[in-house]
Amino acid sequence: MTWEDELFEEIQKGDNVCYENPQGQTHSAKAVMRGPHGWVCDRGNGQPIVVNEGDNYLGHTKGKEIT
């Protein structure tokens, strides 16, 4: 899994966010909304995960542009 060297503050809704779980495994999820503790992301099947810069954020890639 690859991601660009982006800043946490640059995440936008729909971006693909890469994060690390407590076991040290790398996963990705789609950014849904910004919350008080970080970005709420959808892991799939409606399963949420909160990604924040000081804890589990690794990087992100821009989502597909909708025209």
C-alpha positions in Angstrom: 0.0 0.0 0.0 1.4 3.4 -1.0 0.5 6.9 -0.1 1.8 10.3 -0.9 3.8 12.3 1.6 0.9 14.6 2.5 0.0 16.6 5.6 -2.8 15.5 7.9 -4.4 19.0 7.6 -4.7 18.5 3.8 -7.1 15.5 4.1 -10.5 16.1 2.4 -13.7 14.2 2.4 -13.4 11.2 0.0 -9.6 10.8 0.4 -8.1 7.4 1.0 -6.4 7.6 4.4 -3.7 5.1 5.5 -3.5 4.3 9.2 -1.9 1.8 11.5 -4.0 -0.4 13.8 -2.9 -1.3 17.4 -1.3 -4.5 16.1 1.0 -2.5 13.8 -0.8 -3.5 10.5 -1.3 -0.9 7.8 -4.9 -0.3 6.5 -6.8 2.3 4.5 -10.2 3.8 4.8 -12.2 6.6 3.1 -12.4 9.9 4.9 -16.0 10.8 5.7 -15.9 13.7 8.1 -13.6 15.7 10.4 -14.4 15.2 14.1 -13.0 16.6 17.3 -10.5 13.7 17.7 -9.5 13.4 14.0 -10.9 12.1 10.8 -13.8 9.6 10.9 -13.1 7.2 8.1 -15.1 4.3 6.7 -13.2 1.0 6.7 -15.9 -0.7 4.6 -19.4 -2.0 5.4 -20.0 1.1 7.5 -17.3 0.3 10.0 -15.9 3.6 11.3 -12.3 4.3 12.4 -11.0 7.5 13.8 -7.6 8.5 12.4 -5.6 11.2 14.1 -2.2 12.7 13.4 -0.4 11.9 16.7 -1.7 8.3 17.0 -2.3 6.2 13.9 -2.1 8.4 10.7 0.4 7.3 8.1 -0.5 9.2 5.0 -3.2 9.7 2.4 -4.0 9.8 -1.3 -6.5 12.1 -3.0 -9.9 10.6 -3.7 -11.3 10.4 -7.2 -12.4 13.8 -8.6 -16.1 14.0 -9.2 -17.0 16.3 -12.1 
